[in-house]
Amino acid sequence: EGGGGTGGLFGLDEAASASLAQHADKHRHVADDAQEYLDKFQVIGFMHALLHTVIRERPADPYQFMALQFPRTGREPEERPRTREKCERKEQLRVRNEALETEVEELKSEVAALRRSNRELQARLKDAFDLAETSPTTTAGGSSPGMTRATTASSSSDRRPSTSDLLSMSPGGRRSLSRAPTCLLAGRRRPVMLLDTLRGSASAGLLPDLLPLRKDQSRSSLMNPDLHMLPSPKNKALHGIVTFSDAGARRADDGTISEGLAKFWARLHGEADQSDEFRVLRQSVTTGRWTLYTAGGNFKKPSQFSYQRRAPRLTELPTTEPRCPFCVGNEHKTPDPLLCFDENGEETEPGVLAKGWRVRVIPNIFPLLVTPKGLYGEAFRKKLEHIPHSSVALGNHQNGILQEALDDADEQGTPEGDKSRELYRQINACGYSEVVVENPIHNGLLAIVDHTQVALALRALQSRGRVLVQQPGVRQLLYFKQYGALSGGSLVHPHMQVVTLPLLTPEMQNRLKRATTFYDNHGCCSICQSNIFEPLGTGAHASRLVYQSDNFVAAVPFASNQYRVSICPIQHNHSWLSISLEEVNELAWLLQLVMEGIYKSLDDPEYNIYIVSADKPSEVAGSEEAVHWVMEVHPRFPAELGGMELASGIRVISGLPEDFAQQLRTDLLNILEARQAVGRVEPRFSPHHGYELAAPT
């Protein structure tokens, strides 16, 4: 009655009401703790999901089904030992890795010590060879040991034209074929370089050097006891200039394979009957690719296809083409020059086009890659407003659309996403592309110009390479020239190109890896050994020599395409950007001579020229002595890739590299003789007075 409390409402006294309120508060606290626990471990959510699963699946025994959803008892204690085992395993691997890293550092120190020892050995052996070559001692045949094969054989009137004959007509006069690159391990020089010095009159002819020694002939009787000889690789016997296996050496001593070897080497020098047929597979030391050579035979396989030349010959082209953007008078169709040489061969200021220019360099307005913005400036952009061009020349592209499609397909952070990114790798193709216009004359190609014109083009190519190699994002530089449709070219006017890449190509990675491996295994550069030292010797590989100048050697590689010529610097270097102006001029002289010879040998063929050069020091760090730059001249022929090539990756070549070298060497001799006969040492061309060129023979 009139009571306003809880006790009055329910008819309870105050004590009972207080007890009830205390009990309610206690249960409220318990409920709050339970709710907090359930929320912490998401028990209610789990039970809801479990019940939904039971309802969806409707198992025959729902209790057993739910029991299977809970972890088995005792699993957690089992996991703990496994975790400890993993930690112990990781610790063991860490200790092992540290030990391996220490071992690697020790091996690097040993390699550095071996390289220092190698250089010392080179110097000592070089002194020994120089002493032997200048020794006045004569052999039983009466010839001086220091006399070269070409010198001692000069009395033979019916001998083949020697390389010394070619060298005697070059601007520098006669050069010794025994000149060898300074970077070679001297011990690797021994099998060939000692032949002329130690075998006396046997060097008067080529074939005697190729035959095994007689059973009754002492090898020590042919050698100078003052020279300390290194053992041949793997202690295999040396017969003449060829290293045999142990079994092969015994057979050679018995004379059972001498006849076959002599016959094969005679074939390499064009001294055998064409009825002798050969099928050999050769591997390139620089790329690892295999080539199948088919040579000889009285009968040729039938062919129901014929090839007719589609491109006009050099002499059929005009000296000026009104539609050509590179010809004189059409300079407004191209951007302003990045570099230009005037009529006197002097370099002008950047952006200035000299009257009577001889060489100019321009950005490629139809580039293969997206040109990065900024290097060529605002003037370049404004000039393109009036010239038809590709939008990527200004750095504009739609690569983002393709990238977005790939990103949408990726499941980021999942195994499927990782697999997708591995399967479908893509980056923006960004790089600089520049064109070196070699000549103002529309058909002033390498076969007919004088070497000073070629030198200006090479100087321009080298100068731009030195600029582009410093640009950010550049990993590799490509230098190449295309002539003819088979080469991939689109314009006849003579030009070269330099292109930068944002990555190191698999081809270049393979070359660097193989060069380093060869150097580590043999202590010398593979290019020095195969393209310089051995062609300059007196053994079988001398037949691959095309020409030697003071600082360069032109030779046909041991395994390559038809009539391919490698021009290598004798002075070892991994980048062509470091050669001097004098060396550039000499390289131009030799390149022009080789191209004129190829023109005559192959009736003005289509071709590619490219330079393989490791210009970024970071890419060859620690391997400078293993990597050697080279210029490749690669004539192109129809159907270079047939079914065999596509199915196997093995090229099929008709003929032997030695055959190609012999023909080119003969043609170069004829060219030099013709120049000497008319009292001039250059081709019949002047950029200001036109040219004269005899029909190809």
C-alpha positions in Angstrom: 0.0 0.0 0.0 1.6 3.1 -1.1 5.0 1.3 -1.2 7.0 2.4 -4.3 9.8 -0.2 -4.3 10.2 -3.6 -5.8 9.4 -5.3 -2.6 6.1 -3.5 -2.6 5.4 -4.4 -6.2 5.9 -8.2 -5.7 4.9 -8.3 -2.1 8.5 -9.0 -0.9 10.3 -7.5 2.0 13.3 -5.4 1.5 15.8 -8.1 2.4 14.3 -10.5 -0.2 14.4 -7.8 -2.8 18.1 -7.0 -2.1 19.0 -10.7 -2.3 17.1 -11.0 -5.6 18.9 -7.9 -7.1 22.3 -9.2 -6.0 21.6 -12.6 -7.6 20.6 -10.9 -10.8 23.8 -8.8 -10.8 25.8 -12.0 -10.4 24.2 -13.7 -13.3 24.6 -10.6 -15.4 28.3 -10.7 -14.8 28.5 -14.4 -15.7 26.5 -13.7 -18.8 28.8 -10.9 -19.8 31.9 -13.1 -19.3 30.4 -15.9 -21.3 29.5 -13.5 -24.1 33.0 -12.1 -24.1 34.4 -15.6 -24.3 32.1 -16.6 -27.1 32.9 -13.5 -29.1 36.6 -13.9 -28.6 36.7 -17.4 -30.0 33.8 -16.9 -32.4 32.0 -19.9 -31.0 28.5 -18.7 -31.9 29.6 -18.0 -35.5 31.2 -21.4 -35.7 28.1 -23.1 -34.3 25.9 -21.2 -36.7 28.1 -22.3 -39.6 28.1 -25.8 -38.3 24.3 -25.9 -38.1 24.0 -24.4 -41.6 26.3 -27.1 -42.9 24.3 -29.9 -41.2 21.1 -28.5 -42.6 22.6 -28.2 -46.1 24.4 -31.6 -46.1 21.7 -33.5 -44.1 24.0 -36.3 -43.1 22.6 -39.6 -42.0 24.2 -39.3 -38.6 24.4 -35.5 -37.8 26.2 -36.1 -34.5 29.0 -38.1 -36.1 29.2 -35.5 -38.9 29.5 -32.6 -36.4 32.1 -34.6 -34.4 34.3 -34.9 -37.5 34.4 -31.1 -37.8 36.3 -30.8 -34.5 40.1 -31.4 -34.2 41.0 -34.8 -32.8 42.2 -34.9 -29.2 45.9 -35.1 -28.8 46.8 -33.3 -32.0 48.1 -30.2 -30.3 50.7 -32.1 -28.2 51.8 -33.9 -31.4 52.4 -30.6 -33.2 54.9 -29.3 -30.7 57.7 -31.8 -31.4 57.2 -31.2 -35.1 57.6 -27.4 -34.5 60.8 -28.0 -32.6 62.1 -30.3 -35.4 61.4 -27.5 -37.9 63.3 -24.9 -35.8 66.2 -27.3 -35.4 66.2 -28.0 -39.1 66.2 -24.3 -39.9 69.1 -23.7 -37.6 71.1 -26.5 -39.2 70.4 -25.0 -42.7 71.5 -21.6 -41.5 74.8 -23.0 -40.1 75.3 -24.9 -43.4 74.6 -21.8 -45.5 77.2 -19.8 -43.5 79.7 -22.6 -44.1 79.0 -22.6 -47.8 79.3 -18.8 -48.0 82.7 -19.0 -46.3 83.7 -21.8 -48.8 82.6 -19.7 -51.7 84.6 -16.7 -50.6 87.7 -19.0 -50.2 87.1 -20.3 -53.7 86.8 -16.7 -55.1 90.2 -15.9 -53.5 91.7 -19.0 -55.1 90.3 -18.1 -58.5 91.8 -14.6 -58.1 95.1 -16.1 -57.2 95.0 -18.4 -60.2 94.3 -15.6 -62.5 97.2 -13.6 -61.2 99.4 -16.7 -61.7 97.9 -17.0 -65.2 99.0 -13.5 -66.1 102.5 -14.1 -64.8 102.7 -17.3 -66.8 101.5 -15.5 -69.9 104.3 -12.9 -69.6 107.0 -15.7 -69.0 105.8 -17.8 -71.9 105.5 -14.8 -74.2 109.2 -14.0 -73.5 110.1 -17.6 -74.3 108.2 -17.5 -77.6 109.7 -14.2 -78.6 113.1 -15.6 -77.9 112.4 -18.8 -79.9 111.0 -16.8 -82.9 114.1 -14.6 -83.0 116.6 -17.4 -82.5 119.1 -17.7 -85.4 119.3 -21.5 -85.0 118.5 -23.4 -88.2 117.1 -26.9 -88.5 118.2 -29.7 -90.7 116.2 -28.3 -93.6 118.1 -25.1 -93.5 115.2 -22.8 -92.6 115.1 -20.5 -89.6 112.8 -21.6 -86.8 111.4 -18.0 -86.7 110.4 -18.1 -90.3 106.6 -18.2 -91.0 105.0 -20.9 -93.2 104.3 -18.4 -95.9 107.9 -17.3 -96.0 109.4 -20.8 -96.2 106.9 -21.9 -98.7 107.4 -18.9 -101.0 109.7 -20.9 -103.3 106.8 -23.1 -104.4 105.4 -21.7 -107.6 102.2 -23.7 -107.6 101.2 -23.1 -104.0 97.9 -21.5 -103.0 97.8 -17.7 -102.4 98.8 -17.3 -98.8 97.5 -14.9 -96.2 100.9 -13.2 -96.2 100.3 -12.2 -99.8 97.2 -10.5 -98.7 98.9 -8.8 -95.8 101.7 -7.5 -97.9 99.2 -5.4 -99.9 97.4 -3.9 -96.9 98.3 -0.4 -95.8 100.5 -1.6 -92.9 102.6 -3.9 -95.1 103.5 -7.5 -94.3 102.5 -8.7 -90.9 103.6 -11.9 -89.1 101.0 -14.6 -88.8 102.5 -15.6 -85.5 101.1 -12.4 -83.9 98.9 -13.6 -81.0 96.4 -11.9 -78.7 97.9 -10.8 -75.4 95.1 -12.1 -73.3 95.7 -15.8 -74.2 97.0 -18.3 -71.7 100.4 -18.9 -73.2 100.2 -22.6 -72.5 97.2 -22.9 -74.8 99.2 -21.3 -77.5 101.8 -24.1 -77.4 100.3 -26.8 -79.8 100.2 -24.4 -82.8 102.6 -21.6 -82.1 105.6 -23.9 -81.7 105.2 -25.6 -85.0 107.0 -23.0 -87.1 109.6 -22.5 -84.4 110.3 -26.1 -83.6 109.6 -28.1 -86.7 111.9 -26.3 -89.1 111.5 -27.1 -92.8 108.3 -29.1 -92.1 106.5 -25.7 -92.0 107.2 -25.3 -95.7 103.9 -27.0 -96.5 100.6 -27.3 -94.7 99.8 -31.0 -95.0 103.0 -32.3 -93.2 102.0 -30.3 -90.2 98.7 -32.1 -90.1 100.0 -35.6 -90.1 100.9 -37.6 -87.0 104.6 -38.0 -86.2 106.3 -41.2 -87.5 106.7 -44.0 -85.0 110.5 -43.7 -85.2 110.5 -39.9 -84.9 111.2 -38.5 -81.5 109.0 -35.7 -80.4 111.7 -34.3 -78.2 114.0 -33.9 -81.2 111.6 -31.3 -82.7 111.4 -29.2 -79.6 113.7 -26.6 -78.1 114.9 -27.8 -74.7 115.2 -24.3 -73.5 111.4 -23.9 -73.7 109.4 -25.2 -70.7 106.4 -26.9 -72.2 103.1 -27.2 -70.4 101.3 -30.5 -70.5 98.5 -30.8 -73.1 94.9 -30.8 -71.7 94.2 -33.9 -69.7 97.6 -35.3 -70.5 96.5 -36.5 -73.9 99.0 -37.2 -76.6 99.9 -34.5 -79.1 100.2 -35.7 -82.7 101.1 -32.9 -85.1 98.6 -30.3 -84.0 95.7 -32.6 -83.1 94.9 -33.8 -79.6 93.6 -37.4 -79.5 92.1 -39.5 -76.8 94.4 -42.2 -75.4 92.8 -44.8 -77.6 93.0 -42.5 -80.6 96.6 -41.8 -80.0 97.5 -45.5 -80.0 95.6 -45.9 -83.3 97.4 -42.9 -84.7 100.8 -44.4 -83.8 99.8 -47.5 -85.7 98.9 -45.4 -88.7 95.4 -46.7 -88.9 93.7 -43.2 -88.9 96.5 -41.1 -90.5 95.1 -41.5 -94.0 91.6 -40.5 -93.0 92.9 -37.5 -91.1 95.0 -36.3 -94.0 92.1 -36.7 -96.4 89.8 -34.8 -94.2 92.2 -31.9 -93.6 93.1 -31.8 -97.3 89.4 -31.4 -97.9 89.3 -28.4 -95.5 91.9 -26.7 -97.7 90.3 -27.5 -101.0 92.9 -30.1 -101.9 90.6 -33.1 -102.2 88.3 -34.6 -104.8 84.7 -33.4 -104.7 83.6 -37.0 -104.7 84.5 -37.2 -101.0 81.4 -36.6 -99.1 81.2 -35.3 -95.5 78.4 -35.0 -92.9 79.5 -33.4 -89.7 77.8 -31.7 -86.8 79.7 -28.8 -85.2 78.9 -26.9 -82.1 79.5 -23.1 -81.7 81.7 -22.4 -78.6 80.0 -19.0 -78.2 76.4 -19.9 -78.4 76.3 -23.7 -78.0 74.2 -24.2 -81.2 74.8 -27.1 -83.4 75.2 -26.9 -87.2 75.0 -29.8 -89.7 77.4 -29.4 -92.6 77.0 -31.4 -95.9 79.9 -31.2 -98.3 81.2 -33.0 -101.4 79.6 -35.5 -103.7 79.5 -35.9 -107.4 75.7 -35.8 -107.5 73.3 -33.2 -106.1 69.9 -34.0 -104.8 67.0 -33.0 -107.2 65.1 -29.8 -106.6 61.7 -28.8 -108.1 61.8 -25.3 -106.7 63.7 -22.3 -108.1 64.6 -18.9 -106.5 64.7 -15.7 -108.4 66.2 -12.6 -106.9 63.6 -10.1 -105.9 65.7 -7.2 -104.7 67.6 -5.1 -107.3 71.4 -5.2 -107.3 73.5 -2.4 -106.0 74.4 -1.3 -109.5 70.8 -1.2 -110.5 69.8 1.3 -107.8 69.7 5.1 -108.4 72.1 7.4 -106.6 69.2 9.5 -105.5 65.6 8.5 -104.7 63.1 11.4 -104.4 60.9 9.5 -102.0 63.7 8.3 -99.7 63.7 10.3 -96.4 67.5 9.7 -96.0 68.5 11.2 -99.4 69.9 14.7 -99.8 67.1 17.2 -100.2 64.7 15.2 -98.0 66.2 16.1 -94.6 62.9 17.9 -93.7 61.3 14.5 -93.6 63.4 13.4 -90.6 64.1 14.9 -87.2 67.1 17.2 -86.6 70.4 15.3 -86.4 71.7 14.3 -83.0 75.1 14.1 -84.6 76.4 15.1 -88.0 79.7 15.0 -89.9 80.3 17.6 -92.5 81.9 17.3 -96.0 85.4 17.5 -94.3 84.6 14.7 -91.8 84.3 17.2 -88.9 81.6 16.8 -86.3 79.1 19.7 -86.1 77.1 21.0 -83.2 74.2 18.9 -82.0 71.0 19.7 -84.0 73.0 21.4 -86.8 72.7 19.8 -90.3 75.9 20.7 -92.2 75.7 21.5 -95.9 77.3 18.6 -97.8 76.9 16.3 -94.8 78.5 12.8 -95.0 76.9 11.1 -92.0 74.0 12.0 -89.7 72.3 10.4 -86.8 68.6 10.8 -86.1 66.0 9.3 -83.7 64.0 6.6 -85.2 60.5 7.9 -85.7 59.2 4.3 -86.4 61.0 2.6 -83.5 60.6 -1.0 -82.4 60.3 0.1 -78.7 58.6 2.9 -76.9 61.0 5.9 -76.8 61.4 7.2 -73.2 60.5 10.8 -72.9 63.0 13.5 -72.2 66.2 12.7 -73.9 65.5 14.4 -77.3 63.8 17.5 -75.9 61.0 19.8 -77.0 62.5 20.5 -80.4 62.1 16.8 -81.3 58.5 16.8 -80.3 57.7 20.0 -82.3 59.5 18.6 -85.3 57.3 15.5 -85.3 54.2 17.6 -85.4 54.9 18.1 -89.2 56.3 14.6 -89.9 54.3 11.3 -90.1 55.5 9.2 -87.3 54.7 6.4 -84.9 53.1 7.6 -81.6 55.6 5.5 -79.6 58.4 7.7 -80.9 57.0 10.3 -78.4 56.6 7.8 -75.6 52.9 7.3 -76.1 51.4 3.8 -75.8 48.4 1.8 -74.6 50.3 -0.9 -72.8 48.2 -0.2 -69.7 45.2 -1.9 -71.3 47.1 -5.2 -71.8 48.6 -5.0 -68.3 45.2 -4.4 -66.7 43.8 -7.4 -68.4 46.7 -9.5 -67.0 46.3 -8.0 -63.6 42.6 -8.8 -63.5 43.3 -12.4 -64.5 45.8 -12.7 -61.6 44.7 -13.9 -58.2 47.1 -11.8 -56.2 48.7 -13.6 -53.3 47.6 -17.1 -54.3 49.4 -20.0 -55.8 47.3 -19.6 -58.9 48.4 -16.0 -59.2 52.1 -16.9 -58.8 51.7 -19.5 -61.6 50.0 -17.0 -63.8 52.7 -14.4 -63.3 55.3 -17.0 -64.2 53.5 -18.2 -67.3 52.6 -14.7 -68.6 55.5 -12.4 -68.0 55.2 -8.9 -69.5 57.0 -5.6 -69.2 56.8 -2.4 -71.1 59.1 -2.5 -74.2 60.9 0.8 -73.6 64.2 1.8 -75.2 66.0 4.2 -77.4 66.2 3.7 -81.2 68.5 5.7 -83.4 69.4 5.6 -87.1 72.9 6.3 -88.5 72.5 7.4 -92.1 75.9 6.2 -93.4 76.0 8.0 -96.7 74.2 10.8 -98.6 74.3 8.6 -101.8 71.2 6.3 -102.0 73.2 3.3 -103.2 76.5 4.1 -101.5 76.8 0.7 -99.8 79.8 -0.8 -98.0 81.0 -2.7 -101.0 81.8 0.4 -103.0 82.6 3.2 -100.6 86.0 4.2 -99.3 86.9 3.2 -95.8 86.9 6.8 -94.5 83.2 6.9 -95.2 82.7 3.7 -93.3 84.9 5.1 -90.5 82.6 8.1 -90.1 79.5 5.8 -89.8 81.3 3.6 -87.2 82.4 6.7 -85.2 78.8 8.0 -85.2 77.5 4.6 -84.0 80.2 4.4 -81.3 79.5 8.0 -80.1 75.8 7.4 -79.7 76.4 4.1 -78.0 78.5 5.9 -75.4 75.6 8.3 -74.8 72.9 5.7 -74.6 74.7 3.3 -72.4 74.6 6.0 -69.6 70.8 6.4 -69.8 68.7 5.0 -66.9 66.9 1.7 -67.6 69.3 0.6 -70.3 70.6 -3.0 -69.8 71.9 -3.9 -73.3 72.7 -2.1 -76.5 72.2 -3.6 -80.0 74.1 -2.4 -83.0 73.0 -3.8 -86.4 72.7 -3.1 -90.1 70.1 -4.6 -92.5 70.4 -4.8 -96.3 67.7 -6.4 -98.3 64.3 -7.9 -97.6 65.7 -11.2 -96.3 67.6 -9.2 -93.6 64.5 -7.6 -92.3 65.2 -4.2 -93.8 62.6 -1.8 -95.3 64.8 1.0 -96.8 67.6 0.6 -99.3 69.5 3.7 -98.4 72.5 2.6 -96.3 72.0 3.0 -92.6 72.9 1.4 -89.3 70.9 1.3 -86.1 71.5 1.3 -82.4 68.7 0.1 -80.0 68.7 -0.2 -76.2 66.8 -2.8 -74.3 65.5 -2.8 -70.7 66.7 -6.3 -70.1 69.6 -8.7 -70.9 68.5 -11.0 -73.7 68.6 -14.8 -73.2 71.1 -14.8 -76.2 73.4 -12.5 -74.4 73.1 -14.3 -71.1 73.9 -17.5 -72.8 77.0 -16.0 -74.5 78.2 -14.5 -71.2 77.7 -17.8 -69.3 79.5 -19.9 -71.9 82.4 -17.4 -72.2 82.8 -17.4 -68.4 82.6 -21.2 -68.2 85.1 -21.7 -70.9 87.5 -19.3 -69.2 87.1 -21.0 -65.9 87.8 -24.4 -67.4 90.6 -23.5 -69.8 92.1 -20.2 -68.6 91.6 -18.3 -71.8 89.0 -16.5 -73.8 87.0 -18.6 -76.2 86.9 -15.9 -78.9 90.7 -15.4 -78.6 91.3 -19.1 -78.9 88.8 -20.0 -81.7 88.7 -16.8 -83.8 92.1 -15.3 -83.4 94.8 -17.6 -82.1 94.0 -20.7 -84.0 93.2 -19.0 -87.4 96.6 -17.2 -87.1 98.4 -20.5 -86.5 99.6 -23.0 -89.0 97.2 -25.9 -88.2 94.0 -27.0 -89.7 92.1 -24.0 -88.3 94.4 -21.6 -90.2 92.2 -22.4 -93.2 89.4 -20.4 -91.7 91.4 -17.2 -91.8 90.1 -14.6 -94.2 92.4 -11.6 -93.4 94.5 -10.1 -90.6 95.3 -6.5 -90.1 97.4 -4.8 -87.3 94.6 -5.0 -84.7 91.9 -7.2 -86.2 91.3 -10.7 -87.5 88.6 -11.7 -90.0 87.8 -15.4 -89.9 85.0 -17.7 -90.7 83.8 -19.3 -87.4 84.2 -23.0 -86.8 80.4 -23.5 -86.7 78.3 -20.9 -88.4 76.1 -20.0 -91.4 77.3 -19.8 -95.0 80.0 -17.2 -95.6 79.6 -15.7 -92.2 82.7 -13.7 -91.2 83.6 -12.7 -87.6 85.8 -9.6 -87.2 87.5 -9.7 -83.8 89.9 -7.3 -82.2 93.3 -8.9 -81.3 93.5 -6.8 -78.2 91.0 -8.4 -75.7 88.1 -6.2 -74.6 84.5 -6.8 -73.7 83.1 -3.6 -75.2 83.7 -2.0 -78.6 82.9 1.4 -77.1 86.4 1.5 -75.6 88.4 1.1 -78.9 90.4 4.2 -80.1 89.8 6.4 -83.1 92.8 4.7 -84.9 91.2 1.3 -84.3 87.9 2.5 -85.6 89.5 3.6 -88.8 91.3 0.2 -89.2 88.1 -1.7 -88.4 86.4 0.4 -91.1 89.1 -0.5 -93.6 88.8 -4.2 -92.9 85.0 -4.2 -92.9 84.9 -2.5 -96.3 87.3 -4.9 -97.7 85.4 -7.9 -96.4 82.1 -6.5 -97.7 83.6 -5.9 -101.2 84.8 -9.5 -101.2 81.4 -10.8 -100.2 79.8 -8.7 -102.9 82.0 -10.3 -105.5 81.8 -13.8 -104.1 78.0 -13.9 -103.7 76.7 -11.5 -106.4 75.7 -8.6 -104.1 73.8 -10.7 -101.4 71.5 -9.4 -98.8 73.1 -9.4 -95.4 73.0 -8.4 -91.7 75.9 -6.9 -89.8 75.8 -6.7 -86.0 78.1 -6.1 -83.1 78.0 -8.4 -80.0 79.4 -6.2 -77.2 78.9 -6.2 -73.4 78.9 -2.4 -72.9 77.6 -2.3 -69.3 80.4 -3.0 -66.9 77.9 -4.3 -64.3 77.0 -7.1 -66.7 80.6 -8.5 -66.9 81.9 -7.6 -63.4 84.6 -10.2 -62.6 84.4 -11.7 -66.1 86.2 -9.1 -68.1 88.9 -11.5 -69.2 86.4 -14.0 -70.4 84.2 -11.8 -72.6 85.3 -10.6 -76.0 83.4 -8.3 -78.4 83.0 -9.2 -82.0 81.5 -7.9 -85.2 79.5 -10.5 -87.3 78.9 -10.2 -91.0 76.0 -12.6 -91.9 74.9 -13.0 -95.5 71.3 -14.0 -95.9 69.9 -16.7 -98.2 66.4 -17.8 -99.0 64.8 -20.6 -96.9 67.5 -20.5 -94.2 65.0 -22.2 -91.9 63.7 -25.5 -93.3 61.9 -28.4 -91.7 65.1 -29.7 -90.1 66.0 -26.4 -88.6 62.5 -25.8 -87.2 62.1 -29.3 -85.9 65.5 -29.6 -84.2 67.1 -26.2 -84.0 70.0 -27.5 -85.9 71.0 -25.5 -89.0 71.8 -27.3 -92.2 74.6 -25.8 -94.3 75.8 -27.0 -97.7 79.6 -26.7 -97.7 82.2 -26.3 -95.0 83.4 -23.1 -93.3 86.9 -23.8 -94.6 85.5 -23.7 -98.1 83.8 -20.4 -97.5 87.0 -18.9 -96.1 89.1 -20.1 -99.0 86.8 -18.5 -101.5 86.6 -15.2 -99.6 90.4 -15.2 -99.1 91.0 -15.6 -102.8 88.5 -12.9 -103.7 90.2 -10.5 -101.2 93.6 -11.2 -102.8 92.2 -10.4 -106.2 90.7 -7.2 -104.9 94.0 -6.1 -103.4 95.9 -7.0 -106.5 93.5 -5.0 -108.6 93.9 -2.0 -106.4 97.6 -2.3 -106.5 97.6 -2.6 -110.3 95.8 0.7 -110.7 97.8 2.4 -108.0 95.1 2.9 -105.4 94.3 1.1 -102.2 90.6 2.1 -101.9 87.4 1.2 -103.8 86.5 3.2 -106.8 84.1 5.6 -105.1 84.0 9.2 -103.9 80.9 10.7 -102.2 81.3 13.8 -104.4 82.3 12.3 -107.8 80.2 9.1 -108.1 81.7 5.6 -108.4 82.8 2.8 -110.7 82.3 -0.8 -109.9 83.0 -3.8 -112.0 80.4 -6.5 -112.4 80.6 -9.2 -109.8 82.7 -12.3 -110.7 
